Amino acid sequence: CHNSEKKYRIGVSQCSNDIWRDKQNSELRMGAYLNDDIHLLFATADDSDERQVQQIDSLVAEGIDLLIVAPNQVGTISPAIDRAYDKGIPVIVFERKTDSKKYTAYMGADNYEMGRLMGEYVASRLNHRGNIVEVMGLKGSSPAIERHNGFNATLKKYPDIRVVATLQGDWTEPTAYNITRQWLMKNAEQQVDLVFGMNDRTAMGARKAFLENLKESPSLGGVRGGIPLFCGIDGLPGEGGGIQLVRDSLLDASYIYPTHGDQLLKLAVDILEGKPYEKETSLMSAIVTHDNARVLQLESDEVMRQSQNVE
């Protein structure tokens, strides 16, 4: 006989619900399986600032020992995070940033660098000449701001590349489809060589809109079978993930946005147990192209198979 109560309660506040976060949550749970002292409490705000604030306050009221949070927007979630921090609860901010300095540690990829490297890839792919449509992520979220800044900073070096439209999306495929359709209805004659979606789902939503536009007006388009190239970010493994989309030539390229839930949980345990840890952790990543997508897909399928066996 033994006491089966968990030693630490960790609250996980996700800003939205999507396959990227499903993968990360699965990795967090996998890490918890290997640590008998951890109990995870998940909350998903479904892209609502108000709901995420309420959920963070609720997790704190439940008596969590540490908060892991991906803020929906830069400024709006900060007060709730500050309240948790001021109560002595360690806070790990991951993937997205806030405008507050009240956090214990941050873990995430360099979104500015992602945008910059995707800009370099796009410039090379278009031979430094062409028209681009950019489909943004959620307004006010740090990945959308930083990816946009990095992407456009690179393209400024190439005067023959023009961003003919920057469309405001919200990370979801349906919104990207709708705003692209609306833009195409007003700009049917505009030559577009490439569409950069802030994530793979927005790129696919835009692709659907261009395909429908071509079907309705076959005389328009005129490049690469009538539609432009499409690039995104996330590069997720598995069915319908970015790696597969690139492998199947639905996307021309993606950029792997690392989840590393296992590493995130280890950071949380190190903080709770008073072990040394890095306050700022930058996760490494890479571009997925048709040249490496097949190998990456095989590797990721094997990792997912092993994870399912463990679970």
N, C-alpha and C positions, 0 to 999 in steps of 0.2 A: 504494500500500500504506500502511496505517496501523494503529496499535494499537487494536483494537476493545474492549479491556477497559474496563469501567465504572470511573469514578473513585470513586463512592460506593455503598455497599450499605446500603439502608434496610430494616429489619425492621418488618413491620406485624403486630401481635398483636391479632386481633379476638376478642372474648369469645364471639361466637356466629355462627351462619350463618343469614342471613335475607335477604329482598329489599332491606331498607334497606342492609345491609352489602354486598350484591352491587352495588348502585348506587354506593356509595362506593368500593369496590375498583375498579370500572370507571373512575371518575373519576380515581383515583390512577394507574391504568395509562395513561389518556389523557394525564395530565400528564407521565408518564415518556416517552411517545412523543416529546414535544416537547423532551426534555432527554437528550442522548446520554450524559451522565455518570451517570445514575441506574440502578441495578438494584434492583428490589423483591423482597423475600422475604416471602410471606404465610403466616401461621399462624392457624388457626381453632380455638378451644377448645371449641366446642359447649356453652357454658354450664357448663363444668367449671372450678372454681377450680384444682384440682390440675393439670389439663392445661395451663391457661394459664401457670401458674408454670413448669412444665417447658418449655413452648415458648419463653417469654421467656429462660430460662437457655440454651436451645439456640441461639436467635438470637444471643445475646451470645457464646457459644462459637464461633459461625461467623465472628465478626469483623465484625459490622455496625458502621457508622459512626454510625447514628442509629436510635433506636427510636420507633415510633409505636404507641401502645397504648390500647385501650379496655378498662379494667379490668372484670371481670365483677361484682365487688362492691367496696364501698368499702374494706374493711380487708384482705381476704385476699390481694390481689395485690400490695399495697404492698412486702413484703419483696423480691420479685423485681425490681420496678421500682427500688427503692433500690440493689440490687446492681449493676444496669446503670449507674445514675447515678454510683455511687461508683467505677466503673471509668473514668469520664470520658466515657461515652457520652451525648450529648444525648438527652433524653427529651421527646417531645410526648405529653401525655395529651389524648385527644379524646373528646368525647361523654359520657363518664362520669368521675367524680372518684375520687380516692383520699384517704386520711386522712394522706398524707405530703406534705411540702413539697419533696421531692426530685424536681423536674421542671424542665425548661428552659422549656417553654411549655405553655399549655392552650388548646384551641379547642373550643367547643361552644355550643349554644343554652342559653338560660336556662330550665331545666325548671320552676323555681318560677313564673316568669312565665307559662309555657304553662299550667300548672295553674290559675293565678289567672284568666287570660283565658278559659279554657274554663269555669271556674266562673261567670264573668260572663255568658258566652253561654248556658249552661244555665239560669241564673236567669231571664234575659230570655225564653228560649224557653218556659219553663214558667209565665210570668207570675208568678214569685216564689212559686209554690206547687206542691208535689208531692213524690213519693217517688222517691229515687234509689238505685240499686245501683252500687257502685264495684268494678271488677275491677282489682286491683293488678298491677304488674309484678313481676319477680323480687325477693324479699325481700333487703334489704341493698344493692341497686343504687341508685346516687345518683339516676338519673332517676325511679325509682319513689317514692323518699322525697320528693324535691322536688316532683314533680307532685301527689302526695297532699297535701302541706302547703299548696301554693298553692291547690289546688282547695277544700280544706276551710276554709281561712282566708277565702276569698270567701263560701262558703255560710253561714258563721256570721253574716253580715250579714242573712240572710233567714230569720227564725224559722219561716216556714211551709214551708220546704224541709227535708226530713228525709233523711239518708242511712240507709236501713233496713238496709243490709248492706255490709260491705267484705270482699270475697272475695280470698284470696291466690292470685294466679296467678304465672306465670313468663315472661310475654311471648308464650307460644305459644297458638295457636288451640285445639288439642286440650285443653290444661289448662283454659283458660277455659270451654270447653264442659262439661267434666266437673264442675268446681266449681260452675258455674251450675246444671247439672242437679241436682246433689246439694242445692243450696240450695232449688231450686224444689220438690223432693220433700217438703221439710219446711215450706215456706212457700207452699203452693199458693194460699192465700187472700189473700196479701199484694198490695196494689195497688202496682204499680211504673210510674212514668211515664217514667223515662229511665234508661238504663244508660250509665255512663261507663267505657270501657275504656282502660287506660293506653297501649295502642297500638291500631291498627286491627284487628290480628289477634285480640286479646282481645275487642274489641267484636263482631267477627263470630262468634267462638266462642260468646259469650253470646247473640247473636241466634239462632244455630242452636238453642241449648237452649230459648229461649223459644218458638220456632216449633214445636218438637217437643212442648213442654208444652201449647201451645194445641191442637195436632192431637189429642193424647190426651185433653184436657179442654176442649172447645170452650166450655163455660159459664164458664170462668175468664178472667181478663184484663180484658176489657171496655173497654179504651181503644185508640183508634186502630187499629181492626181486630183488637184482641186482643193486640197486643204493644206494648211501650214504644218510645220513640225510642232510638237508639244513637249515641253519639259516641265518637271515638277520637283518636289522635295518630299521626302519621307523614306522612299526606297525600302518599304516593308517587305518581309518575306511572306510566303504563304499564298493561298489562293486569292487572286485579285489584288495582291500587293504590288508596290511599285516595281520591284525586281521582275516579277512576272510580266507586268505591263510593258517594260522595256524589252524583255526577252521576246515578247510577241509583237514588238514594233508598234504597239498602240501609243506608247510614249517614246520619244527619241532618247531621253535621258532622265535620270532622277538623281537625287542626292540623299544618301542614307542619313537619316536623322536618328541618332542612336537613342534607345530607350534605357538600357542598362539598369533595369529595376533591381537586379541582384546587387550591383555596385551601390545603388542608392540605399538599399536596406543595410548593407554593411556599414555605410557612413553613419546611418542612424544608430546602429548598435554601438559603434565606436564612440559616438557622442554620449549615449546613455551610460556607457560603462567607463567613461572618463579616459578613454584611450586617445592618443594623438590623432588628429585629423586635419585635412586641408580645408581652409575656409572657402576657397574657390576651386572648383574642379571643372576643367574644360574637357569635354569628351571629343575624341577624334572621330573623323568620318571620311567618306569618299564618294566620288561620283560613280553612278551606275550607267554604263553605256551598253549598246548592243554587243560590244566586244567582250565584256566581262559578265553580263547578266546571267548567262547559262551556268557558269561556274558558281556565281554567288547564290543562285537559286538552289543548286544541288547542295551547297554547304548549309544554307539556312534550313532546307528541308530536313537534313540530317539532325541539326541542332533541335528543331521543333519535335522531331520524332523521339529523340532522347528525352526531351523535357516532358513529353506526354507519358513516356514510360515511367519516369520518376514520379509524376503526379499520380 
